[in-house]
């Protein structure tokens, strides 16, 4: 997935990039994608960027799929697994529900830490008109 944007701020070495919506997004608007989004680029990959630079932000499809699995499949599996296990043990729907919610929240906390720590999920950046890609 490749998108274009403009560096609007440098914060602690990291670049804040405003991603411009695609032209097709203006025609639809069903997901509010027609509004600009902000993306934080890590300091390692933001080297050499300045405020006002036009950039191309790229993340490969495999990384996006892994992020989707981490954000949706793992918490859902934790919720369903814990609710079934607790219901089999306690036969109380209230205990099962709150236990499953606690497991889901805990899973999101672990996934959030993992995504922040693993830099393979952060996008690659290239200045427009440049052939060098920061990796």
DSSP file (Angstrom, degrees, kcal/mol; ACC not computed):
  #  RESIDUE AA STRUCTURE BP1 BP2  ACC     N-H-->O    O-->H-N    N-H-->O    O-->H-N    TCO  KAPPA ALPHA  PHI   PSI    X-CA   Y-CA   Z-CA
    1    1 A X              0   0    0      0, 0.0    58,-2.0     0, 0.0     2,-0.4   0.000 360.0 360.0 360.0 125.8    0.0    0.0    0.0
    2    2 A X  E     +A   58   0A   0     56,-0.2     2,-0.3    54,-0.0    56,-0.2  -0.968 360.0 170.6-122.3 135.2    1.4    3.3   -1.1
    3    3 A X  E     -A   57   0A   0     54,-2.6    54,-3.3    -2,-0.4     2,-0.3  -0.957  23.5-131.0-138.0 157.7    0.1    6.7   -0.1
    4    4 A X  E     +A   56   0A   0     16,-0.4    16,-2.5    -2,-0.3     2,-0.3  -0.813  34.5 146.4-110.5 150.9    1.4   10.3   -0.5
    5    5 A X  E     -AB  55  19A   0     50,-2.5    50,-2.4    -2,-0.3     2,-0.4  -0.909  38.5-105.7-161.9-171.0    1.6   13.0    2.1
    6    6 A X  E     -AB  54  18A   0     12,-1.7    12,-2.8    -2,-0.3     2,-0.5  -0.996  30.0-117.1-135.2 135.8    3.4   16.0    3.5
    7    7 A X  E     + B   0  17A   0     46,-2.6    45,-3.1    -2,-0.4    10,-0.2  -0.603  35.7 171.3 -71.5 121.1    5.5   16.3    6.6
    8    8 A X  E     +     0   0A   0      8,-2.7     2,-0.3    -2,-0.5    -1,-0.2   0.575  60.8  10.9-108.1 -13.2    3.7   18.7    8.9
    9    9 A X  E     - B   0  16A   0      7,-1.2     7,-3.2    41,-0.1     2,-0.5  -0.976  52.4-145.2-162.7 146.9    5.8   18.4   12.0
   10   10 A X  E     - B   0  15A   0     -2,-0.3     2,-0.5     5,-0.2     5,-0.2  -0.984  26.8-178.6-114.4 118.1    9.0   16.9   13.4
   11   11 A X  E >   - B   0  14A   0      3,-3.1     3,-1.8    -2,-0.5    32,-0.1  -0.938  66.9 -26.3-125.2 108.6    8.5   15.7   17.0
   12   12 A X  T 3  S-     0   0    0     -2,-0.5    31,-0.1     1,-0.3    -1,-0.1   0.842 125.0 -50.4  60.5  34.7   11.4   14.2   18.9
   13   13 A X  T 3  S+     0   0    0      1,-0.3    -1,-0.3    29,-0.1     2,-0.3   0.162 119.3 109.7  89.0 -19.3   13.1   13.1   15.8
   14   14 A X  E <   -B   11   0A   0     -3,-1.8    -3,-3.1    31,-0.1     2,-0.4  -0.641  65.2-130.6 -89.7 148.6    9.9   11.4   14.5
   15   15 A X  E     -BC  10  41A   0     26,-1.6    26,-3.4    -2,-0.3     2,-0.6  -0.826   6.1-147.8-101.2 135.9    8.1   12.9   11.5
   16   16 A X  E     -BC   9  40A   0     -7,-3.2    -8,-2.7    -2,-0.4    -7,-1.2  -0.916  21.2-165.9-100.3 118.5    4.3   13.5   11.5
   17   17 A X  E     -BC   7  39A   0     22,-3.2    22,-2.8    -2,-0.6     2,-0.7  -0.903  15.9-144.1-111.8 130.1    3.0   13.0    8.0
   18   18 A X  E     -BC   6  38A   0    -12,-2.8   -12,-1.7    -2,-0.5     2,-0.4  -0.841  21.7-145.1 -91.3 114.4   -0.4   14.1    6.8
   19   19 A X  E     -BC   5  37A   0     18,-3.4    18,-1.5    -2,-0.7     2,-0.4  -0.662   8.9-135.8 -84.2 130.1   -1.7   11.5    4.4
   20   20 A X        -     0   0    0    -16,-2.5   -16,-0.4    -2,-0.4    15,-0.1  -0.689  23.0-117.1 -84.8 134.3   -3.7   12.9    1.5
   21   21 A X        -     0   0    0     -2,-0.4    13,-0.1    13,-0.2    15,-0.1  -0.352  32.3-103.6 -68.4 151.7   -6.9   10.9    0.7
   22   22 A X    >>  -     0   0    0     11,-0.2     4,-0.8     1,-0.1     3,-0.7  -0.291  29.2-112.0 -67.6 159.1   -7.1    9.2   -2.7
   23   23 A X  H >> S+     0   0    0      1,-0.2     4,-0.8     2,-0.2     3,-0.6   0.851 117.8  59.5 -62.4 -34.0   -9.4   10.9   -5.3
   24   24 A X  H 3> S+     0   0    0      1,-0.2     4,-1.2     2,-0.2     3,-0.5   0.807  95.8  63.4 -64.7 -28.6  -11.8    7.9   -5.1
   25   25 A X  H <> S+     0   0    0     -3,-0.7     4,-1.0     1,-0.2     9,-0.3   0.839  96.5  56.8 -66.2 -32.8  -12.3    8.6   -1.4
   26   26 A X  H << S+     0   0    0     -4,-0.8    -1,-0.2    -3,-0.6    -2,-0.2   0.809 105.2  52.5 -68.3 -27.9  -13.8   12.0   -2.2
   27   27 A X  H  < S+     0   0    0     -4,-0.8    -1,-0.2    -3,-0.5    -2,-0.2   0.813 122.7  26.0 -76.4 -30.2  -16.4   10.3   -4.3
   28   28 A X  H  <  +     0   0    0     -4,-1.2    -2,-0.2    -3,-0.1    -3,-0.1   0.903  64.1 173.8 -99.1 -71.0  -17.5    7.8   -1.7
   29   29 A X    ><  +     0   0    0     -4,-1.0     3,-1.2    -5,-0.2    -3,-0.1   0.557  34.6 130.2  74.2   8.0  -16.9    9.1    1.8
   30   30 A X  T 3  S+     0   0    0      1,-0.3    -1,-0.1     2,-0.1    -5,-0.0   0.764  79.0  35.6 -68.7 -23.3  -18.6    6.2    3.5
   31   31 A X  T 3  S-     0   0    0     -6,-0.1    -1,-0.3     0, 0.0    -2,-0.0   0.167 112.7-110.0-113.5  18.0  -15.7    5.5    5.9
   32   32 A X  S X  S+     0   0    0     -3,-1.2     3,-1.2     1,-0.1    -2,-0.1   0.728  77.7 135.6  59.7  22.1  -14.7    9.1    6.5
   33   33 A X  T 3   +     0   0    0      1,-0.2   -11,-0.2    -8,-0.1    -8,-0.1   0.555  50.9  79.5 -76.7  -6.1  -11.6    8.3    4.4
   34   34 A X  T 3  S+     0   0    0     -9,-0.3     2,-0.3   -13,-0.1    -1,-0.2   0.549  78.8  84.9 -79.5  -4.6  -11.9   11.6    2.6
   35   35 A X  S <  S-     0   0    0     -3,-1.2     2,-0.0   -15,-0.1    -6,-0.0  -0.706  92.9-100.5 -92.2 149.1  -10.4   13.4    5.5
   36   36 A X        -     0   0    0     -2,-0.3     2,-0.3   -15,-0.1   -16,-0.2  -0.368  36.8-148.7 -65.3 146.8   -6.6   13.6    5.9
   37   37 A X  E     -C   19   0A   0    -18,-1.5   -18,-3.4    -4,-0.1     2,-0.4  -0.845   6.2-131.9-114.7 153.9   -4.9   11.2    8.3
   38   38 A X  E     -C   18   0A   0     -2,-0.3     2,-0.4   -20,-0.2   -20,-0.2  -0.898  20.0-171.0-106.5 136.2   -1.8   11.7   10.4
   39   39 A X  E     -C   17   0A   0    -22,-2.8   -22,-3.2    -2,-0.4     2,-0.6  -0.991  16.3-140.1-126.5 133.2    0.9    9.0   10.5
   40   40 A X  E     -C   16   0A   0     -2,-0.4     2,-0.5   -24,-0.2   -24,-0.2  -0.833  15.0-156.7 -94.3 124.0    3.9    9.0   12.8
   41   41 A X  E     -C   15   0A   0    -26,-3.4   -26,-1.6    -2,-0.6     5,-0.1  -0.885  24.5-113.3-102.5 127.4    7.1    7.9   11.2
   42   42 A X    >>  -     0   0    0     -2,-0.5     4,-1.3   -28,-0.2     3,-0.8  -0.138  23.9-113.2 -59.6 153.0    9.8    6.6   13.6
   43   43 A X  T 34 S+     0   0    0      1,-0.2     4,-0.4     2,-0.2     3,-0.2   0.836 115.4  59.1 -56.7 -34.5   13.0    8.6   14.1
   44   44 A X  T 34 S+     0   0    0      1,-0.2     3,-0.3     2,-0.2    -1,-0.2   0.868 115.0  34.7 -63.1 -35.5   15.1    5.8   12.4
   45   45 A X  T <4 S+     0   0    0     -3,-0.8    -1,-0.2     1,-0.2    -2,-0.2   0.528 109.8  64.6 -97.4  -7.4   13.0    6.1    9.2
   46   46 A X    ><  +     0   0    0     -4,-1.3     3,-2.1    -3,-0.2    -1,-0.2   0.367  68.6 135.4 -96.7   4.7   12.4    9.9    9.3
   47   47 A X  T 3  S+     0   0    0     -4,-0.4     3,-0.1    -3,-0.3    -3,-0.0  -0.297  73.6  14.7 -57.5 130.4   16.1   10.8    9.0
   48   48 A X  T 3  S+     0   0    0      1,-0.3     2,-0.3    -2,-0.0    -1,-0.3   0.410  94.2 128.0  87.2  -1.9   16.6   13.7    6.5
   49   49 A X    <   -     0   0    0     -3,-2.1    -1,-0.3     4,-0.0     2,-0.3  -0.670  36.7-169.9 -88.4 144.1   12.9   14.7    6.4
   50   50 A X    >   -     0   0    0     -2,-0.3     3,-2.1    -3,-0.1   -43,-0.3  -0.893  36.8 -81.1-127.3 159.0   12.0   18.3    7.0
   51   51 A X  T 3  S+     0   0    0     -2,-0.3   -43,-0.2     1,-0.3     3,-0.1  -0.370 118.2  26.8 -58.6 132.8    8.7   20.1    7.6
   52   52 A X  T 3  S+     0   0    0    -45,-3.1    -1,-0.3     1,-0.3   -44,-0.1   0.220  85.6 137.9  97.1 -13.7    7.0   20.7    4.2
   53   53 A X    <   -     0   0    0     -3,-2.1   -46,-2.6   -47,-0.1     2,-0.5  -0.406  51.9-132.5 -65.1 138.5    8.7   17.7    2.4
   54   54 A X  E     -A    6   0A   0    -48,-0.2    74,-3.0    74,-0.2     2,-0.3  -0.827  35.7-179.6 -91.0 130.5    6.3   15.7    0.2
   55   55 A X  E     -AD   5 127A   0    -50,-2.4   -50,-2.5    -2,-0.5     2,-0.5  -0.863  31.2-133.1-131.8 160.6    6.8   12.0    0.8
   56   56 A X  E     -AD   4 126A   0     70,-3.2    70,-1.9    -2,-0.3     2,-0.5  -0.979  22.9-156.6-112.3 125.4    5.5    8.6   -0.3
   57   57 A X  E     -AD   3 125A   0    -54,-3.3   -54,-2.6    -2,-0.5     2,-0.4  -0.895  15.1-178.0-106.7 128.2    4.6    6.3    2.6
   58   58 A X  E     +AD   2 124A   0     66,-2.9    66,-3.4    -2,-0.5     2,-0.4  -0.983  15.5 173.9-132.4 136.4    4.7    2.6    1.9
   59   59 A X        -     0   0    0    -58,-2.0    64,-0.1    -2,-0.4    62,-0.1  -0.992  34.8-117.8-136.2 135.0    3.9   -0.5    3.9
   60   60 A X     >  -     0   0    0     -2,-0.4     4,-1.8     1,-0.1     3,-0.2  -0.316  20.6-117.4 -76.1 157.6    3.8   -3.9    2.4
   61   61 A X  H  > S+     0   0    0      1,-0.2     4,-2.4     2,-0.2     5,-0.2   0.826 111.2  57.6 -63.2 -35.9    0.7   -6.1    2.2
   62   62 A X  H  > S+     0   0    0      1,-0.2     4,-2.2     2,-0.2    -1,-0.2   0.914 107.1  48.2 -63.8 -42.3    2.1   -8.9    4.4
   63   63 A X  H  > S+     0   0    0     -3,-0.2     4,-2.3     2,-0.2    -1,-0.2   0.905 111.0  51.2 -63.4 -40.8    2.8   -6.5    7.2
   64   64 A X  H  X S+     0   0    0     -4,-1.8     4,-2.4     2,-0.2    -2,-0.2   0.908 109.6  50.0 -63.0 -41.2   -0.7   -5.0    6.9
   65   65 A X  H  X S+     0   0    0     -4,-2.4     4,-2.3     1,-0.2    -1,-0.2   0.905 109.9  50.7 -64.3 -40.7   -2.2   -8.5    7.1
   66   66 A X  H  X S+     0   0    0     -4,-2.2     4,-2.5     2,-0.2    -1,-0.2   0.896 109.8  50.5 -63.5 -39.5   -0.1   -9.3   10.2
   67   67 A X  H  X S+     0   0    0     -4,-2.3     4,-2.7     2,-0.2     5,-0.2   0.923 109.5  50.8 -63.7 -43.7   -1.3   -6.1   11.8
   68   68 A X  H  X>S+     0   0    0     -4,-2.4     4,-2.3     2,-0.2     5,-0.7   0.908 111.1  48.4 -61.0 -41.7   -4.9   -7.0   11.0
   69   69 A X  I  X>S+     0   0    0     -4,-2.3     5,-1.9     1,-0.2     4,-0.7   0.932 113.4  47.2 -64.1 -44.7   -4.5  -10.5   12.5
   70   70 A X  I  <5S+     0   0    0     -4,-2.5     5,-0.4     1,-0.2    -2,-0.2   0.894 117.6  42.0 -63.3 -39.5   -2.9   -9.1   15.7
   71   71 A X  I  <5S+     0   0    0     -4,-2.7    -1,-0.2    -5,-0.2    -2,-0.2   0.784 132.6  15.2 -80.9 -27.7   -5.5   -6.4   16.1
   72   72 A X  I  X5S+     0   0    0     -4,-2.3     4,-1.7    -5,-0.2    -3,-0.2   0.812 123.0  45.7-115.3 -48.5   -8.6   -8.5   15.3
   73   73 A X  I  X<S+     0   0    0     -4,-0.7     4,-2.8    -5,-0.7     5,-0.2   0.926 111.4  49.0 -71.4 -45.5   -8.0  -12.2   15.4
   74   74 A X  H  ><S+     0   0    0     -5,-1.9     4,-2.5     2,-0.2     5,-0.2   0.945 113.9  44.3 -63.1 -49.0   -6.0  -12.5   18.6
   75   75 A X  H  > S+     0   0    0     -5,-0.4     4,-2.6     1,-0.2    -1,-0.2   0.902 115.4  49.4 -62.4 -37.9   -8.4  -10.5   20.8
   76   76 A X  H  X S+     0   0    0     -4,-1.7     4,-2.7     2,-0.2     5,-0.3   0.923 111.6  48.4 -65.4 -42.9  -11.4  -12.3   19.3
   77   77 A X  H  X S+     0   0    0     -4,-2.8     4,-2.7     1,-0.2     5,-0.3   0.897 112.1  49.8 -63.0 -40.0   -9.8  -15.7   19.9
   78   78 A X  H  X S+     0   0    0     -4,-2.5     4,-2.5    -5,-0.2     5,-0.3   0.929 112.2  48.1 -63.3 -44.8   -9.0  -14.7   23.5
   79   79 A X  H  X S+     0   0    0     -4,-2.6     4,-2.3    -5,-0.2    -2,-0.2   0.955 116.8  40.8 -60.6 -51.9  -12.6  -13.5   24.0
   80   80 A X  H  X S+     0   0    0     -4,-2.7     4,-2.2     2,-0.2     5,-0.2   0.920 116.4  49.5 -66.0 -44.5  -14.2  -16.6   22.6
   81   81 A X  H  X S+     0   0    0     -4,-2.7     4,-2.3    -5,-0.3    -1,-0.2   0.921 114.9  42.8 -61.7 -45.5  -11.7  -19.0   24.2
   82   82 A X  H  X S+     0   0    0     -4,-2.5     4,-2.9    -5,-0.3     5,-0.3   0.895 112.7  52.5 -70.6 -39.4  -12.0  -17.5   27.7
   83   83 A X  H  X S+     0   0    0     -4,-2.3     4,-1.8    -5,-0.3    -1,-0.2   0.910 113.5  44.3 -64.4 -39.5  -15.8  -17.1   27.5
   84   84 A X  H  X S+     0   0    0     -4,-2.2     4,-2.0    -5,-0.2    -2,-0.2   0.916 115.5  47.5 -69.1 -42.4  -16.2  -20.8   26.6
   85   85 A X  H  X S+     0   0    0     -4,-2.3     4,-1.7    -5,-0.2    -2,-0.2   0.936 115.1  44.2 -65.0 -46.4  -13.7  -22.0   29.1
   86   86 A X  H  X>S+     0   0    0     -4,-2.9     4,-3.3     1,-0.2     5,-0.7   0.864 112.2  52.6 -68.9 -34.5  -15.1  -20.0   32.0
   87   87 A X  H  X5S+     0   0    0     -4,-1.8     4,-1.2    -5,-0.3    -1,-0.2   0.882 109.1  50.1 -67.7 -35.7  -18.7  -20.9   31.1
   88   88 A X  H  <5S+     0   0    0     -4,-2.0    -2,-0.2    -5,-0.1    -1,-0.2   0.855 120.0  36.9 -67.7 -34.1  -17.7  -24.6   31.1
   89   89 A X  H  <5S+     0   0    0     -4,-1.7    -2,-0.2    -5,-0.1    -3,-0.2   0.924 133.1  20.1 -84.0 -48.3  -16.1  -24.2   34.6
   90   90 A X  H  <5S-     0   0    0     -4,-3.3    -3,-0.2    -5,-0.2    -2,-0.1   0.710  78.1-146.5-100.4 -22.0  -18.4  -21.8   36.3
   91   91 A X     << +     0   0    0     -4,-1.2     2,-0.6    -5,-0.7    -4,-0.2   0.680  60.4 124.6  58.9  19.0  -21.7  -22.0   34.4
   92   92 A X     >  -     0   0    0     -6,-0.4     4,-2.4     1,-0.1    -1,-0.2  -0.935  50.8-161.0-110.4 117.0  -22.1  -18.3   35.2
   93   93 A X  H  > S+     0   0    0     -2,-0.6     4,-2.5     1,-0.2     5,-0.2   0.835  92.0  55.2 -65.2 -30.4  -22.6  -16.0   32.2
   94   94 A X  H  > S+     0   0    0      2,-0.2     4,-2.5     1,-0.2     5,-0.3   0.943 110.7  43.3 -67.7 -47.3  -21.6  -12.9   34.2
   95   95 A X  H  > S+     0   0    0      1,-0.2     4,-2.4     2,-0.2     5,-0.2   0.913 114.8  51.2 -63.6 -42.0  -18.3  -14.4   35.3
   96   96 A X  H  X S+     0   0    0     -4,-2.4     4,-2.2     2,-0.2    -2,-0.2   0.922 111.5  47.1 -60.9 -44.8  -17.7  -15.7   31.7
   97   97 A X  H  X S+     0   0    0     -4,-2.5     4,-2.4     2,-0.2    -2,-0.2   0.947 114.9  43.6 -64.4 -49.8  -18.4  -12.3   30.2
   98   98 A X  H  X S+     0   0    0     -4,-2.5     4,-2.2     1,-0.2    -1,-0.2   0.861 114.1  51.3 -68.5 -33.5  -16.2  -10.3   32.5
   99   99 A X  H  X S+     0   0    0     -4,-2.4     4,-2.2    -5,-0.3    -1,-0.2   0.908 111.1  48.4 -64.9 -41.4  -13.4  -12.8   32.3
  100  100 A X  H  X S+     0   0    0     -4,-2.2     4,-2.3    -5,-0.2    -2,-0.2   0.881 110.4  51.0 -66.7 -38.4  -13.5  -12.7   28.5
  101  101 A X  H  X S+     0   0    0     -4,-2.4     4,-2.6     2,-0.2     5,-0.2   0.915 109.9  50.1 -64.2 -42.1  -13.5   -8.9   28.6
  102  102 A X  H  X S+     0   0    0     -4,-2.2     4,-2.4     1,-0.2    -2,-0.2   0.907 111.1  49.2 -62.3 -41.1  -10.4   -8.9   30.8
  103  103 A X  H  X S+     0   0    0     -4,-2.2     4,-2.3     2,-0.2    -1,-0.2   0.893 111.3  49.6 -64.9 -39.5   -8.7  -11.4   28.5
  104  104 A X  H  X S+     0   0    0     -4,-2.3     4,-2.3     2,-0.2    -2,-0.2   0.926 112.0  47.0 -65.5 -45.4   -9.5   -9.2   25.5
  105  105 A X  H  X S+     0   0    0     -4,-2.6     4,-2.0     2,-0.2    -2,-0.2   0.911 112.7  50.1 -62.9 -42.7   -8.2   -6.0   27.1
  106  106 A X  H  X S+     0   0    0     -4,-2.4     4,-2.2    -5,-0.2    -1,-0.2   0.905 109.1  52.0 -62.3 -41.4   -5.1   -7.8   28.2
  107  107 A X  H  X S+     0   0    0     -4,-2.3     4,-2.7     1,-0.2    -2,-0.2   0.916 108.4  50.7 -61.5 -43.5   -4.6   -9.1   24.7
  108  108 A X  H  X S+     0   0    0     -4,-2.3     4,-2.5     1,-0.2    -1,-0.2   0.879 108.7  52.5 -62.2 -37.5   -4.9   -5.6   23.3
  109  109 A X  H  X S+     0   0    0     -4,-2.0     4,-2.0     2,-0.2    -2,-0.2   0.935 112.1  44.6 -63.9 -45.4   -2.3   -4.3   25.8
  110  110 A X  H  X S+     0   0    0     -4,-2.2     4,-2.3     2,-0.2    -2,-0.2   0.902 113.6  50.1 -65.7 -41.1    0.2   -7.0   24.7
  111  111 A X  H  X S+     0   0    0     -4,-2.7     4,-2.7     2,-0.2     5,-0.2   0.912 109.4  52.1 -63.6 -42.2   -0.5   -6.4   21.0
  112  112 A X  H  X S+     0   0    0     -4,-2.5     4,-1.8     1,-0.2    -2,-0.2   0.914 110.8  46.8 -60.4 -44.0    0.0   -2.7   21.5
  113  113 A X  H  X S+     0   0    0     -4,-2.0     4,-2.0     2,-0.2    -1,-0.2   0.911 112.8  50.1 -63.2 -42.3    3.4   -3.2   23.2
  114  114 A X  H  X S+     0   0    0     -4,-2.3     4,-2.7     1,-0.2    -2,-0.2   0.920 110.0  49.2 -63.6 -44.6    4.4   -5.7   20.5
  115  115 A X  H  < S+     0   0    0     -4,-2.7     6,-0.2     1,-0.2    -1,-0.2   0.853 112.0  48.8 -66.0 -34.2    3.5   -3.3   17.6
  116  116 A X  H  < S+     0   0    0     -4,-1.8    -1,-0.2    -5,-0.2    -2,-0.2   0.863 116.0  43.9 -70.4 -35.2    5.4   -0.4   19.2
  117  117 A X  H  < S+     0   0    0     -4,-2.0     2,-0.8    -5,-0.2    -2,-0.2   0.866 100.0  72.8 -79.6 -38.2    8.5   -2.6   19.8
  118  118 A X    ><  -     0   0    0     -4,-2.7     3,-1.1    -5,-0.2     4,-0.1  -0.706  60.5-168.6 -86.7 110.6    8.6   -4.4   16.4
  119  119 A X  G >  S+     0   0    0     -2,-0.8     3,-1.3     1,-0.2    -1,-0.1   0.530  73.1  84.7 -77.2  -6.4    9.8   -1.9   13.8
  120  120 A X  G 3  S+     0   0    0      1,-0.3    -1,-0.2   -57,-0.0   -57,-0.1   0.694  87.1  57.0 -69.7 -14.5    8.9   -4.2   10.9
  121  121 A X  G <  S+     0   0    0     -3,-1.1    -1,-0.3    -6,-0.2     2,-0.2   0.546  85.5  97.2 -90.8  -7.8    5.4   -2.8   11.1
  122  122 A X  S <  S-     0   0    0     -3,-1.3   -81,-0.1    -4,-0.1   -59,-0.0  -0.579  81.0-107.1 -83.7 146.7    6.4    0.8   10.6
  123  123 A X        -     0   0    0     -2,-0.2     2,-0.3   -64,-0.1   -64,-0.2  -0.266  23.5-119.3 -72.9 156.1    6.1    2.2    7.1
  124  124 A X  E     -D   58   0A   0    -66,-3.4   -66,-2.9   -83,-0.1     2,-0.4  -0.684  29.1-150.4 -88.3 148.5    8.9    3.0    4.7
  125  125 A X  E     -DE  57 134A   0      9,-0.7     9,-2.2    -2,-0.3     2,-0.4  -0.953  16.0-179.6-126.9 141.1    9.3    6.6    3.6
  126  126 A X  E     -D   56   0A   0    -70,-1.9   -70,-3.2    -2,-0.4     7,-0.1  -0.993  29.3-122.0-139.3 131.1   10.6    8.1    0.4
  127  127 A X  E >   -D   55   0A   0      5,-0.5     3,-1.9    -2,-0.4   -72,-0.3  -0.463  41.3-102.4 -65.5 141.3   10.9   11.8   -0.5
  128  128 A X  T 3  S+     0   0    0    -74,-3.0   -74,-0.2     1,-0.3     3,-0.1  -0.480 110.8  22.6 -65.3 133.0    9.0   12.6   -3.7
  129  129 A X  T 3  S+     0   0    0      1,-0.3     2,-0.3    -2,-0.2    -1,-0.3   0.479 106.0 105.0  86.7   3.3   11.5   12.9   -6.5
  130  130 A X    <   -     0   0    0     -3,-1.9    -1,-0.3     2,-0.1    -4,-0.0  -0.841  58.2-155.8-114.9 152.5   14.1   10.8   -4.6
  131  131 A X        +     0   0    0     -2,-0.3     2,-0.5    -3,-0.1    -1,-0.1   0.438  65.9 100.8-103.5  -1.5   15.1    7.3   -5.3
  132  132 A X        -     0   0    0     -5,-0.1     2,-0.5     2,-0.0    -5,-0.5  -0.738  54.7-162.6 -91.0 127.1   16.3    6.5   -1.7
  133  133 A X        -     0   0    0     -2,-0.5     2,-0.5    -7,-0.1    -7,-0.2  -0.933  18.2-130.6-108.0 127.7   14.0    4.6    0.5
  134  134 A X  B      E  125   0A   0     -9,-2.2    -9,-0.7    -2,-0.5   -89,-0.1  -0.650 360.0 360.0 -76.0 124.5   14.6    4.7    4.3
  135  135 A X              0   0    0     -2,-0.5    -1,-0.2   -11,-0.1   -90,-0.1   0.328 360.0 360.0-126.8 360.0   14.6    1.2    5.7
